[in-house]
Amino acid sequence: MRILIVHNILWAHYKSAVFQSLQQVVDQRSDVSMLVLQIARNERSRAGLESEPDVDVPTYSYNYELLFDWYLEDVSVSERFTALLRRVRAYKPDVINLTGYYDPAQLLLLGWAKLNGIRVIMQNESTAADHERSGLKERFKRFIFSRCDGFFCFGSQSADYVIRLGVSPEKILLKKNAVDNTTLRSVYQRALRQRSEQQQALALRQHNFIFVGRLIEFKNLPMLIDAFAAASAQSPNANSWGLLFLGDGVERDSLVAQTARLKLGNSVTFLSGKPWFKVPEILALSDVLVLPSRSEPWGLVVNEAMVCGLPVIVSARCGCVIDLVHHGQTGFVIDPDQPTQLTHWLLKFMNQEVDVVSMKKAAETYIAPYSPDAVAEEMLQGFLKIKN
């Protein structure tokens, strides 16, 4: 069996970790081969997160080809489709895994594959909760999904959304999403040894809530600052707790101004974004991850935090919630439109009313099955099921 995976950008390190694990299980079989077609190097919106050439960046080994060594936005639909079709014809796959339904070039490839008897597995990140969904667009997706033979979904909510669009549950071949657990955990453990020294160097509090990601509207960060201010005003331990933002984005200036208006002083710190493999260095200075987004297909930063053993407070509209955030065990789930809920749980941590030790253990236990090796094995079984 010849497996062809079409993926958007080479930069997506979490996918590279999975592809490497998949390559390793494929290489153990004489009857299976695989090739990943990376359409472009990166997206412009993530250009600032690319690592410098001289940095010791983790590398991954798997069989891939980079079709265009520039930004995805600069590659036209016709260029993408022409390049993909040329490589597909040369490789002659039995099964094709497409990245998603939103790329016209890949939809054209889906049509070509069906005309030529090639099985197609579609990746789906979307959930019913991450956006308002109705009308013509949903009918179009229903039509596209009806042409696919199987689905790799980013979690249970993603799978439920696909089923709601008429897909048979038997076609759901994967309901997981993974990051490079081993690398992230290793970096975190090393950084933890210098926690106090680094906190002092950055003028951080002894304990910190942390947000990691782009500082943009749908992340709902003004609510986080308001909730932190409210909790700080109520907790006798407020002087020991800070709020840390790791990331860049168009809302940074307004968030800094909001912090000043609320007179939060040095309890809120903004740090520029870091390459993914350096994020655990900052997680090591923190105690609880907060992701209050109004929309989030999955939320890989939750994986990253739980790999490092951090409890999490996560919006109910994040795709990972059902699978990873077990309320009261690995963290807490909040309604992103109810700031008092977030304030409540921030206070619980600040007032030492949460069993953080047991939450750390639970986080590590529940994240273990969401590893690149586990995802790769399920992907291979999915490919085999579709082929047979």
Phi, psi and chi 1 to 4 in degrees:
 res  aa     phi    psi   chi1   chi2   chi3   chi4
   1 MET       -  134.6  178.1  176.9   63.4      -
   2 ARG  -110.0  118.7  -61.5  171.2   69.9   81.5
   3 ILE  -103.6  128.7  -61.4  169.1      -      -
   4 LEU  -119.5  125.3 -177.8   70.6      -      -
   5 ILE  -111.6  124.7  -60.5  172.4      -      -
   6 VAL  -100.4  122.4  177.5      -      -      -
   7 HIS  -130.5  150.9 -167.1 -110.0      -      -
   8 ASN   -74.3  -53.7  -76.6  -25.0      -      -
   9 ILE  -134.8  136.9   55.4  173.0      -      -
  10 LEU   -65.2  -29.8 -178.6   61.8      -      -
  11 TRP   -59.2  -25.8  176.9   86.6      -      -
  12 ALA   -65.3   85.4      -      -      -      -
  13 HIS   -59.7  -36.6   51.2   85.1      -      -
  14 TYR   -63.6  -34.0   64.5   98.1      -      -
  15 LYS   -73.5  -36.4  -82.1  -62.9 -176.0 -178.0
  16 SER   -60.5  -37.8  -67.6      -      -      -
  17 ALA   -62.6  -41.0      -      -      -      -
  18 VAL   -68.5  -42.8  170.7      -      -      -
  19 PHE   -62.4  -37.5  -66.3  153.3      -      -
  20 GLN   -63.9  -43.9  174.6  174.8  -92.7      -
  21 SER   -64.2  -38.9  -67.0      -      -      -
  22 LEU   -65.0  -40.7 -179.2   59.1      -      -
  23 GLN   -59.3  -39.2 -174.3   73.4   63.8      -
  24 GLN   -65.8  -40.4  -69.9  168.9   -7.1      -
  25 VAL   -75.0  -32.7  -65.5      -      -      -
  26 VAL   -65.1  -41.3  163.6      -      -      -
  27 ASP   -64.8  -16.5  -72.3  -14.1      -      -
  28 GLN   -80.8   -5.9  -64.4  173.6   15.3      -
  29 ARG  -117.8  137.7  -58.2  178.6   59.8  111.4
  30 SER   -84.6  -12.3   59.8      -      -      -
  31 ASP  -103.3    7.4   58.8  -23.7      -      -
  32 VAL  -133.7  138.4 -178.6      -      -      -
  33 SER  -136.2  160.5   63.8      -      -      -
  34 MET  -144.7  152.2   65.5  171.2  -84.9      -
  35 LEU  -142.8  134.3  171.4   64.9      -      -
  36 VAL  -107.2  125.2  179.5      -      -      -
  37 LEU   -98.1  108.2  -63.9 -179.5      -      -
  38 GLN   -89.3  117.5  -61.0  -79.4    6.6      -
  39 ILE   -67.0  -46.8  -64.6  176.5      -      -
  40 ALA  -141.0  168.5      -      -      -      -
  41 ARG   -71.3  -45.2 -174.7 -178.0   71.2 -111.4
  42 ASN  -162.6  177.5 -157.9   -5.5      -      -
  43 GLU  -103.8  149.6  -63.5  171.3  -40.4      -
  44 ARG   -60.1  -36.5  -73.7 -169.3  176.8  -83.6
  45 SER   -65.7  -18.1   62.3      -      -      -
  46 ARG  -112.1   10.6  -57.8 -179.1 -171.0  -85.7
  47 ALA   -59.3  -35.6      -      -      -      -
  48 GLY   -68.2  -13.7      -      -      -      -
  49 LEU   -94.8   -0.5  -61.4  177.1      -      -
  50 GLU   -70.3  142.1  -69.5 -178.3  -70.0      -
  51 SER   -82.5  150.5  -56.2      -      -      -
  52 GLU   -67.7  148.6  -64.4  -63.5  -31.6      -
  53 PRO   -58.7  -30.6  -23.8   32.9      -      -
  54 ASP   -88.3    0.9   58.2  -20.1      -      -
  55 VAL   -81.1  145.4  174.5      -      -      -
  56 ASP   -77.3   77.5 -173.9   18.7      -      -
  57 VAL   -82.7  134.9 -175.9      -      -      -
  58 PRO   -58.1  138.0  -24.1   34.1      -      -
  59 THR  -117.1  155.8   57.2      -      -      -
  60 TYR  -128.8  142.2  -59.2   95.9      -      -
  61 SER  -112.8  114.4  176.8      -      -      -
  62 TYR  -159.4  164.0   59.5   94.9      -      -
  63 ASN   -80.6  105.5 -171.4   22.9      -      -
  64 TYR  -141.3  162.2   77.5   88.2      -      -
  65 GLU  -130.2  134.5  -66.4 -179.6   17.4      -
  66 LEU   -95.3  115.6  177.9   61.3      -      -
  67 LEU   -77.3  -38.3  -59.9 -177.9      -      -
  68 PHE  -138.0  118.6  -59.7   95.0      -      -
  69 ASP   -88.2   55.0 -168.3   13.9      -      -
  70 TRP  -154.7 -166.1   54.9   80.5      -      -
  71 TYR   -76.6  144.2  -65.3  120.4      -      -
  72 LEU   -57.9  -38.4 -175.7   63.5      -      -
  73 GLU   -64.5  -20.2  -64.7   90.0  -23.3      -
  74 ASP   -92.3    2.4  -62.4  -25.3      -      -
  75 VAL  -104.7  119.1 -175.9      -      -      -
  76 SER   -71.4  163.2   69.9      -      -      -
  77 VAL   -59.5  -44.0  171.8      -      -      -
  78 SER   -64.8  -38.9   61.5      -      -      -
  79 GLU   -64.1  -43.7  -72.9  175.0  -39.7      -
  80 ARG   -62.4  -49.4  -70.5 -159.6  -60.9  -89.1
  81 PHE   -64.8  -42.3  176.9   63.9      -      -
  82 THR   -60.5  -45.8  -59.6      -      -      -
  83 ALA   -66.7  -43.0      -      -      -      -
  84 LEU   -63.5  -45.8  -72.8  170.6      -      -
  85 LEU   -64.0  -39.3 -174.8   58.1      -      -
  86 ARG   -60.3  -45.2 -178.0  177.5   66.2 -109.8
  87 ARG   -72.6  -35.1  -68.7  -55.5  -62.0  125.4
  88 VAL   -65.1  -44.2  169.1      -      -      -
  89 ARG   -62.5  -36.2  -77.3  173.8  164.7  166.2
  90 ALA   -73.2  -38.2      -      -      -      -
  91 TYR   -80.9  -30.2 -172.9   67.9      -      -
  92 LYS    57.0   62.0  -63.8 -179.8  172.4   57.0
  93 PRO   -75.3  157.3   30.7  -36.9      -      -
  94 ASP   -89.9  -31.7  -61.7  -68.5      -      -
  95 VAL  -136.7  137.6 -177.0      -      -      -
  96 ILE  -118.3  133.1  -61.9  176.0      -      -
  97 ASN  -106.3  114.9  175.7 -159.1      -      -
  98 LEU   -95.9  148.5  -61.8  177.9      -      -
  99 THR   -68.5  -40.6  -57.8      -      -      -
 100 GLY  -178.6  174.3      -      -      -      -
 101 TYR   -88.3   -2.9   52.2   79.3      -      -
 102 TYR   -91.0   -6.7   44.5   81.3      -      -
 103 ASP   -98.9  112.8  179.4    5.3      -      -
 104 PRO   -56.4  -35.1  -24.3   34.0      -      -
 105 ALA   -63.3  -40.1      -      -      -      -
 106 GLN   -74.3  -29.2  -66.1 -171.9   52.0      -
 107 LEU   -68.0  -37.9  -66.2 -175.9      -      -
 108 LEU   -63.3  -38.1  -70.7  170.6      -      -
 109 LEU   -67.5  -36.0 -171.3   60.5      -      -
 110 LEU   -59.2  -47.6  167.0   63.2      -      -
 111 GLY   -60.2  -43.3      -      -      -      -
 112 TRP   -63.4  -42.4 -178.8   89.2      -      -
 113 ALA   -62.0  -42.4      -      -      -      -
 114 LYS   -66.5  -35.8  -59.0  -48.9  -65.9 -179.8
 115 LEU   -66.0  -25.5  -72.3  173.4      -      -
 116 ASN  -106.2   13.5  -73.1  -88.5      -      -
 117 GLY    72.9   23.7      -      -      -      -
 118 ILE   -97.3  131.4  -60.1  172.2      -      -
 119 ARG   -71.4  146.2  -59.2  -64.9 -178.5   92.9
 120 VAL  -129.8  129.0  174.1      -      -      -
 121 ILE  -109.0  127.9  -64.6  175.2      -      -
 122 MET  -101.2  134.2 -178.3   69.6   74.9      -
 123 GLN   -84.7  138.5  174.5 -179.7  -65.3      -
 124 ASN  -131.8  125.7  178.5   61.3      -      -
 125 GLU  -100.8  -25.2  -58.1  179.6   17.3      -
 126 SER   -69.2  152.8  -59.8      -      -      -
 127 THR  -127.9  167.8   69.9      -      -      -
 128 ALA   -69.8  -22.6      -      -      -      -
 129 ALA   -92.3  -17.2      -      -      -      -
 130 ASP   -79.0  -15.0   63.9   -8.6      -      -
 131 HIS  -151.6  160.9  -69.4  -69.9      -      -
 132 GLU   -69.5  131.8  -68.9  -67.7  -29.7      -
 133 ARG  -131.7  122.8  -59.8 -171.6  178.4  -81.4
 134 SER  -170.9  170.9   61.6      -      -      -
 135 GLY    79.8 -153.1      -      -      -      -
 136 LEU   -61.4  -39.8 -177.0   60.8      -      -
 137 LYS   -60.9  -39.8 -173.1  175.4  179.9 -179.8
 138 GLU   -69.2  -37.1  -65.3  -59.1  -80.1      -
 139 ARG   -65.4  -37.1  -69.0 -164.0  -68.6  -86.5
 140 PHE   -64.1  -43.7  174.8   71.0      -      -
 141 LYS   -63.0  -40.0  -80.3 -170.7 -106.2 -176.0
 142 ARG   -58.6  -41.1 -175.2 -178.9  -70.8  -91.0
 143 PHE   -64.9  -46.5  170.1   77.8      -      -
 144 ILE   -62.2  -45.8  -66.8  -60.6      -      -
 145 PHE   -64.4  -29.9  -73.6  175.0      -      -
 146 SER   -67.6  -18.1   70.0      -      -      -
 147 ARG   -90.2   -4.8  -91.1   55.9 -173.7  171.2
 148 CYS   -96.3  151.7  -60.8      -      -      -
 149 ASP   -94.0  -18.4  -58.8  -73.3      -      -
 150 GLY  -167.2  171.0      -      -      -      -
 151 PHE  -141.0  135.2  -65.6   84.1      -      -
 152 PHE  -103.1  113.4  -68.4  154.7      -      -
 153 CYS  -109.8  148.2  -63.4      -      -      -
 154 PHE   -85.4   71.2  -78.7   15.0      -      -
 155 GLY    97.9  175.7      -      -      -      -
 156 SER   -64.8  -40.5  -60.4      -      -      -
 157 GLN   -66.2  -36.9  -68.8 -165.7   68.6      -
 158 SER   -64.1  -42.0  171.3      -      -      -
 159 ALA   -65.0  -42.2      -      -      -      -
 160 ASP   -61.6  -37.3  -69.6  -16.1      -      -
 161 TYR   -64.8  -43.6  174.7   54.2      -      -
 162 VAL   -62.8  -42.0  169.3      -      -      -
 163 ILE   -64.1  -38.2  -68.6  169.9      -      -
 164 ARG   -62.1  -24.5 -162.4 -179.6   80.3  171.5
 165 LEU   -90.9   16.3  -70.5  173.5      -      -
 166 GLY    99.2    4.0      -      -      -      -
 167 VAL   -80.5  136.9  171.2      -      -      -
 168 SER   -67.5  137.0  168.2      -      -      -
 169 PRO   -55.8  -27.8  -26.1   34.7      -      -
 170 GLU   -66.1  -18.3  -71.4   73.4   27.6      -
 171 LYS   -86.2   -4.9  -72.1 -172.1  175.2 -176.8
 172 ILE   -82.0  111.1  -52.7  -60.4      -      -
 173 LEU  -102.1  -14.4  -52.8  171.5      -      -
 174 LEU  -157.3  138.1  174.6   70.6      -      -
 175 LYS  -134.6   51.7  -64.7 -167.6  -70.8 -175.4
 176 LYS  -143.1  163.2  -72.6 -179.3  179.0  176.7
 177 ASN  -144.6  141.4 -155.3   -4.6      -      -
 178 ALA  -137.6  156.9      -      -      -      -
 179 VAL  -120.3  178.7  -66.2      -      -      -
 180 ASP   -79.3   82.9 -172.7  -16.3      -      -
 181 ASN   -54.9  -44.0  -64.9   13.3      -      -
 182 THR   -64.4  -48.3  -58.2      -      -      -
 183 THR   -64.1  -46.5  -64.5      -      -      -
 184 LEU   -61.9  -43.7  -66.4  168.8      -      -
 185 ARG   -64.4  -39.5 -178.5   69.8  177.1  173.1
 186 SER   -64.3  -45.6  175.9      -      -      -
 187 VAL   -62.2  -42.6  173.0      -      -      -
 188 TYR   -60.7  -46.4  175.8   80.3      -      -
 189 GLN   -63.4  -38.0  -67.9  -73.5   11.1      -
 190 ARG   -66.8  -43.2  -72.2 -161.8  -55.6  -89.8
 191 ALA   -68.0  -30.1      -      -      -      -
 192 LEU   -60.7  -27.2 -156.1   57.1      -      -
 193 ARG   -66.5  -26.2  -60.5  168.7 -164.5  154.1
 194 GLN  -108.7   24.2  -73.6   82.9   40.8      -
 195 ARG   -54.2  -54.9  174.9 -178.6  165.6  107.5
 196 SER   -62.6  -43.8  -63.8      -      -      -
 197 GLU   -63.4  -42.8  -66.6   88.7  -23.8      -
 198 GLN   -69.7  -36.3  -72.6  -59.4  -50.7      -
 199 GLN   -61.2  -42.3  -75.3  178.8  -26.1      -
 200 GLN   -65.7  -41.0  -68.4  175.6   14.6      -
 201 ALA   -63.1  -33.2      -      -      -      -
 202 LEU   -98.1    4.4  -65.7  170.4      -      -
 203 ALA    59.1   43.7      -      -      -      -
 204 LEU   -95.6  161.5  -59.6  179.2      -      -
 205 ARG   -74.6  168.2  -62.2  -71.0  175.8   87.8
 206 GLN   -64.7  -35.6 -179.5 -177.4    2.1      -
 207 HIS  -125.6  145.5  -59.6  -71.0      -      -
 208 ASN  -144.9  136.5  -65.8  -78.4      -      -
 209 PHE   -84.4  146.4  -59.9  104.0      -      -
 210 ILE  -135.4  138.7 -175.6  170.4      -      -
 211 PHE  -112.2  134.8  167.3   83.8      -      -
 212 VAL  -124.7  123.7  179.7      -      -      -
 213 GLY   150.8 -174.4      -      -      -      -
 214 ARG   -74.8  141.1  -70.7  176.9  -70.3  171.9
 215 LEU   -88.5   80.6  -51.4 -176.5      -      -
 216 ILE  -132.0  168.4   51.5 -179.5      -      -
 217 GLU   -56.2  -51.0 -171.8  -84.1  -26.9      -
 218 PHE   -72.3   -7.0   72.1   82.3      -      -
 219 LYS   -74.0  -13.0  -61.9  -68.1 -173.9  177.0
 220 ASN    66.0   39.1 -158.4   21.4      -      -
 221 LEU   -77.1  -30.5  -58.1  179.6      -      -
 222 PRO   -57.1  -37.0  -28.3   37.5      -      -
 223 MET   -64.3  -38.4 -173.3 -167.3   81.0      -
 224 LEU   -62.2  -44.4  172.5   54.0      -      -
 225 ILE   -64.6  -43.2  -67.2  176.8      -      -
 226 ASP   -60.8  -43.8  -76.0  -19.4      -      -
 227 ALA   -65.7  -38.8      -      -      -      -
 228 PHE   -65.7  -40.9  176.4   73.1      -      -
 229 ALA   -62.0  -43.0      -      -      -      -
 230 ALA   -64.7  -42.4      -      -      -      -
 231 ALA   -65.9  -40.4      -      -      -      -
 232 SER   -63.2  -34.8  -63.7      -      -      -
 233 ALA   -70.5  -19.0      -      -      -      -
 234 GLN  -104.4  -20.2  -60.5  174.7   52.4      -
 235 SER   -92.9  134.3  175.2      -      -      -
 236 PRO   -69.9  -13.5   24.7  -34.3      -      -
 237 ASN  -102.1   17.2  -58.0  -40.4      -      -
 238 ALA   -57.6  -35.0      -      -      -      -
 239 ASN   -67.4  -14.0  -71.1  -22.8      -      -
 240 SER   -93.1   -8.8  -61.8      -      -      -
 241 TRP  -117.3  138.8  -78.8   84.9      -      -
 242 GLY  -127.6  172.9      -      -      -      -
 243 LEU  -124.5  126.2  174.5   59.7      -      -
 244 LEU  -119.6  128.6  179.4   55.8      -      -
 245 PHE  -109.1  124.7  -70.5   91.9      -      -
 246 LEU  -115.4  104.0  179.2   62.4      -      -
 247 GLY   154.4  172.1      -      -      -      -
 248 ASP  -127.5  164.4  -57.6  -68.5      -      -
 249 GLY   161.9  172.9      -      -      -      -
 250 VAL   -67.3  -18.1  -64.7      -      -      -
 251 GLU   -92.8    2.2  -72.4 -150.2  -26.0      -
 252 ARG   -56.7  -49.6 -176.4 -174.1  179.3  108.2
 253 ASP   -61.8  -41.8  -70.1  -15.5      -      -
 254 SER   -68.3  -33.8   64.5      -      -      -
 255 LEU   -69.7  -39.6  -64.9  172.2      -      -
 256 VAL   -62.6  -42.4  170.6      -      -      -
 257 ALA   -64.1  -39.9      -      -      -      -
 258 GLN   -61.8  -42.0  179.0 -174.9   -0.2      -
 259 THR   -59.6  -41.5  -60.7      -      -      -
 260 ALA   -66.6  -42.1      -      -      -      -
 261 ARG   -61.3  -36.1  -74.4 -163.8  -53.9  -87.3
 262 LEU   -84.2    0.2  -66.4  171.0      -      -
 263 LYS    54.6   46.7  -64.2 -178.9  170.8   54.7
 264 LEU   -84.3   -7.3  -68.3  172.0      -      -
 265 GLY    58.0 -134.1      -      -      -      -
 266 ASN   -91.5   16.8   61.4   -0.7      -      -
 267 SER   -81.9  -14.6   62.8      -      -      -
 268 VAL  -116.2  129.2  179.8      -      -      -
 269 THR  -126.1  136.1  -56.7      -      -      -
 270 PHE  -112.3  122.2  -68.2   85.1      -      -
 271 LEU  -117.0  141.9  -62.0  177.4      -      -
 272 SER   -65.7  154.3  -67.3      -      -      -
 273 GLY   -59.6  152.5      -      -      -      -
 274 LYS  -125.4  157.8  -71.5 -178.3  172.9  -70.7
 275 PRO   -56.9  150.5  -22.4   32.5      -      -
 276 TRP   -53.4  -37.0   69.1  -89.5      -      -
 277 PHE   -78.5   -4.9   58.2   93.1      -      -
 278 LYS  -102.3   -9.2  -70.6 -174.8  174.6  -69.0
 279 VAL   -57.6  -40.9  168.2      -      -      -
 280 PRO   -60.7  -22.1  -24.8   35.5      -      -
 281 GLU   -63.1  -33.1  -64.4  176.6   -3.5      -
 282 ILE   -87.1  -33.5  -51.4  -57.6      -      -
 283 LEU   -59.2  -31.5  -67.9  176.5      -      -
 284 ALA   -67.2  -16.6      -      -      -      -
 285 LEU   -94.5    3.1  -49.0  178.9      -      -
 286 SER  -122.4  171.1  -48.3      -      -      -
 287 ASP  -124.0  -30.7  -59.9   83.0      -      -
 288 VAL  -143.8  129.9 -177.3      -      -      -
 289 LEU   -87.5  137.8  175.1   87.4      -      -
 290 VAL  -122.7  126.4 -174.9      -      -      -
 291 LEU  -129.2   93.7 -175.2   62.4      -      -
 292 PRO   -95.6   23.4   34.6  -32.2      -      -
 293 SER   -56.0  146.2  -56.0      -      -      -
 294 ARG   -83.0  -14.7  -76.6 -169.5  -68.4  -91.1
 295 SER  -155.0  129.6  172.9      -      -      -
 296 GLU  -163.5  109.4 -159.9   81.5   55.2      -
 297 PRO   -54.7  -39.1  -26.6   35.1      -      -
 298 TRP  -138.5  -74.2  177.1  -98.0      -      -
 299 GLY   107.3   68.0      -      -      -      -
 300 LEU   -62.2  -23.2  -77.2  170.3      -      -
 301 VAL   -62.8  -25.2   68.5      -      -      -
 302 VAL   -67.0  -43.2  177.2      -      -      -
 303 ASN   -54.9  -49.3  -67.4   62.9      -      -
 304 GLU   -59.6  -43.5  -64.8  171.9   -9.8      -
 305 ALA   -66.8  -43.1      -      -      -      -
 306 MET   -69.1  -33.9  -70.1  177.3   61.3      -
 307 VAL   -58.0  -35.4  163.6      -      -      -
 308 CYS   -85.6    2.3  -62.8      -      -      -
 309 GLY    82.4   17.1      -      -      -      -
 310 LEU   -86.3  135.9  -94.6   64.8      -      -
 311 PRO   -64.5  158.0  -16.9   29.2      -      -
 312 VAL  -134.0  148.3  -64.6      -      -      -
 313 ILE  -119.7  117.6  -58.0  174.9      -      -
 314 VAL  -133.8  140.6 -177.5      -      -      -
 315 SER   -64.2  144.1  161.3      -      -      -
 316 ALA   -65.3  -14.0      -      -      -      -
 317 ARG   -93.4    9.7  -68.2 -174.8 -158.7  154.8
 318 CYS   -91.3  133.4  -63.4      -      -      -
 319 GLY   -60.2  -25.7      -      -      -      -
 320 CYS   -79.5  -10.0   66.0      -      -      -
 321 VAL   -56.0  -50.8  160.6      -      -      -
 322 ILE   -62.0  -37.5  -69.8  176.8      -      -
 323 ASP   -83.8  -35.6  -58.7  -71.9      -      -
 324 LEU  -113.1  -33.6  -61.4 -177.3      -      -
 325 VAL   -97.3   91.1 -171.0      -      -      -
 326 HIS   -87.9  106.7  -59.2  -89.8      -      -
 327 HIS   -55.9  123.1 -167.7   79.2      -      -
 328 GLY    87.5   -8.8      -      -      -      -
 329 GLN  -112.2  -58.8  -62.7 -179.6   60.1      -
 330 THR   -99.2   -9.6   61.5      -      -      -
 331 GLY   162.9 -153.0      -      -      -      -
 332 PHE  -137.9  146.6  -59.7  101.8      -      -
 333 VAL  -104.7  134.8 -179.0      -      -      -
 334 ILE  -125.2  156.7   60.2  163.0      -      -
 335 ASP   -84.4  121.3 -177.1  -25.2      -      -
 336 PRO   -67.6  -10.4   25.7  -34.8      -      -
 337 ASP   -98.5    4.9  -63.2  -35.8      -      -
 338 GLN  -123.3   85.0  -61.4  -66.2  -33.2      -
 339 PRO   -60.0  -27.4   17.7  -29.8      -      -
 340 THR   -65.1  -29.1   54.6      -      -      -
 341 GLN   -63.5  -45.4  -70.7 -174.7   13.2      -
 342 LEU   -64.4  -43.7  179.7   52.5      -      -
 343 THR   -56.8  -42.9  -59.9      -      -      -
 344 HIS   -57.1  -47.0  173.4   79.0      -      -
 345 TRP   -77.7  -31.6  -66.6  117.0      -      -
 346 LEU   -60.4  -44.1  -65.3  179.0      -      -
 347 LEU   -61.3  -40.0  -93.9  171.8      -      -
 348 LYS   -57.8  -43.1  -72.3  -69.9 -173.7 -178.6
 349 PHE   -69.2  -44.7  -79.2  102.4      -      -
 350 MET   -62.6  -34.3  -65.1  171.3   80.0      -
 351 ASN   -92.3   10.7  -67.4  -18.9      -      -
 352 GLN    58.7   39.6  -60.7  177.9  -24.9      -
 353 GLU  -104.4   15.7  -63.5  172.1   -2.1      -
 354 VAL  -121.8  137.1  175.2      -      -      -
 355 ASP   -80.1   85.5 -172.6  -12.2      -      -
 356 VAL   -65.3  -36.4  174.1      -      -      -
 357 VAL   -60.8  -47.2  173.0      -      -      -
 358 SER   -68.9  -33.2   65.1      -      -      -
 359 MET   -66.0  -39.3  -84.0 -161.4  168.1      -
 360 LYS   -60.4  -45.1  -74.3  178.7  175.4  -70.7
 361 LYS   -64.1  -41.8  -68.0  179.4  179.6  177.3
 362 ALA   -65.3  -39.2      -      -      -      -
 363 ALA   -59.6  -46.1      -      -      -      -
 364 GLU   -65.8  -35.4  -66.1  169.8   -3.7      -
 365 THR   -69.5  -46.7  -61.7      -      -      -
 366 TYR   -74.2  -24.7  -81.1  106.4      -      -
 367 ILE   -84.5  -18.2 -159.6   62.9      -      -
 368 ALA   -54.7  -43.5      -      -      -      -
 369 PRO   -69.1  -12.1  -17.1   31.4      -      -
 370 TYR   -98.5   61.6  -68.2   81.1      -      -
 371 SER  -113.2  158.9   68.4      -      -      -
 372 PRO   -56.8  -38.0  -28.8   37.1      -      -
 373 ASP   -64.1  -43.8  -71.6  -12.7      -      -
 374 ALA   -66.5  -43.1      -      -      -      -
 375 VAL   -64.1  -42.2  170.9      -      -      -
 376 ALA   -62.1  -41.8      -      -      -      -
 377 GLU   -63.8  -41.0 -175.9   58.9   43.3      -
 378 GLU   -69.2  -34.9  -69.7 -171.6   35.1      -
 379 MET   -62.4  -46.0  -73.4  178.7   69.5      -
 380 LEU   -60.9  -44.3  178.2   59.3      -      -
 381 GLN   -61.7  -34.2  -66.3  -52.6  -47.2      -
 382 GLY   -66.5  -44.6      -      -      -      -
 383 PHE   -59.9  -44.9  -75.6  123.9      -      -
 384 LEU   -63.8  -39.7  -67.3  170.8      -      -
 385 LYS   -63.5  -43.8  178.1  179.6  177.3  179.5
 386 ILE   -65.3  -40.9  -69.8  -58.8      -      -
 387 LYS   -66.5  -36.1  177.8   60.4  172.6   64.0
 388 ASN   -83.9      -  -63.9  -28.5      -      -
